[in-house]
Amino acid sequence: MTRTMCTECGSPVCIIEAASPDDRCLQYGLFAGEVELPKPEIEFFGKDRVVWVPEMGKDVKETA
């Protein structure tokens, strides 16, 4: 697994798994409101979402 981090603040930016090197897991919260992002395909830790963060949608399920 390769993890990239922001050189300014150290926040995680991207995860690349060795088993799927062409897939990227972007930390969505870093970009929200700044750029137009594609619709997420999966949401992790949705059950732990804080009340002020909206759901991603019923078709985006935590499966891993």
PyMOL commands that set and color helices and strands:
alter all, ss='L'
color gray80, all
select helices_A, chain A and resi 28-30+46-48
alter helices_A, ss='H'
color red, helices_A
select strands_A, chain A and resi 2-5+12-16+25-26
alter strands_A, ss='S'
color yellow, strands_A
deselect
rebuild
show_as cartoon
